[in-house]
Amino acid sequence: MVHTSFLFLAATQPNRWFMNSIALWGFILLGMMCIGGFFMFRKFLKVLPKADGKSKLDWQNHWVETSRHLWNEDSKAFLDMLVQPVPGPFRDIAKHSIAAEIGRIALEEHANAVTQEHCIKGYISATPKRDNKFLITFLEKNKIDYKPYQHLMNK
């Protein structure tokens, strides 16, 4: 009697371990699919056309292309420094959306070139409020006065 019950217990332990590992793996996959789905849904919302017939991505591409001639090496280097805190895989996308906003501001002001002021204004309006602390730290480190842009950060 003892011998058969021991075999029964020995046979169920690996089965329980296997089922637990399958359940854990299922939860991990479900979590990864939810995270990926969230980012894909955000991208999908950017592609949907607005009332004017253009999507947010269409407008970003428009502002980048129409302001391309205004960018000089100094403004490009300054934009590269501004987007340094962004993680590597997302840096190009963030740089493109920030450059679009900077280009829009420069074109609306009828500027001859993109300046440091345009870059700071564009960064503030293109990024969420939580990124303002990184901008303030960056500006203080580079000894750039951010007081003229304080009203933009408080919006």
PyMOL commands that set and color helices and strands:
alter all, ss='L'
color gray80, all
select helices_A, chain A and resi 2-47+56-66+68-70+73-82+88-108+116-126+129-141+147-153
alter helices_A, ss='H'
color red, helices_A
deselect
rebuild
show_as cartoon
